[in-house]
Amino acid sequence: MDEKTLKTMVDAAAIKRARIVAQGADFHVEIDAPGRSFTIETAKGGLRTWRSIDATAKWLRSIGIAQSQLDVSRWHPGQRALPLTGTP
C-alpha cells in the first residue's frame, strides 16, 4: 500500500494496528486493517524501509498514526545490507 492510500485509511479510522518491524538493520511498517494486513510500499512497488526506529516512528506520526508496536526479534543493528545486483 502506498502512503496516499494509507493517509486516506487513517483519516477514515480504518487502521486497527501499526507495527514497526526490524529486518536485519532496516525497518519497515506493517498495517492491520479490517480483514487484511499489508506492508508500506514505495511508488515502484518495493518494500519501503527506514534505517532507524526513530525515522520510522517520525514517518508514522507524520501521517497521523500516534501508536505502534515494535518488533525487534529479527533486528541485527550491525548487519550490512547485501548487494542486490550479485556483485560485491
HUNORJO-V606850 format. One record per residue. PSI is psi as a letter, one per 40 degrees, with the letter a starting at -180 (none if undefined). BURIAL is + if it has 24 or more other C-alpha atoms within 12 Angstrom, else -. Layout:
((PSI	BURIAL) (PSI	BURIAL))
This chain:
((i	+) (i	-) (d	+) (d	-) (d	-) (d	+) (d	-) (d	-) (d	-) (d	+) (d	-) (e	-) (f	-) (e	-) (h	+) (d	-) (i	+) (h	+) (h	+) (h	+) (h	+) (h	+) (h	+) (b	-) (e	-) (i	+) (i	+) (i	+) (h	+) (h	+) (h	+) (h	+) (i	-) (h	-) (e	-) (i	-) (i	-) (i	+) (i	+) (h	+) (i	-) (i	-) (d	-) (e	-) (e	-) (i	-) (h	-) (h	+) (i	+) (i	+) (e	+) (i	+) (d	+) (d	-) (d	-) (d	+) (d	+) (d	-) (d	+) (d	+) (d	-) (d	-) (e	-) (e	-) (h	+) (e	-) (i	-) (i	+) (i	-) (h	-) (h	-) (f	-) (d	-) (f	-) (h	-) (g	-) (d	-) (e	-) (h	-) (i	-) (i	-) (i	-) (h	-) (e	-) (e	-) (e	-) (i	-) (none	-))
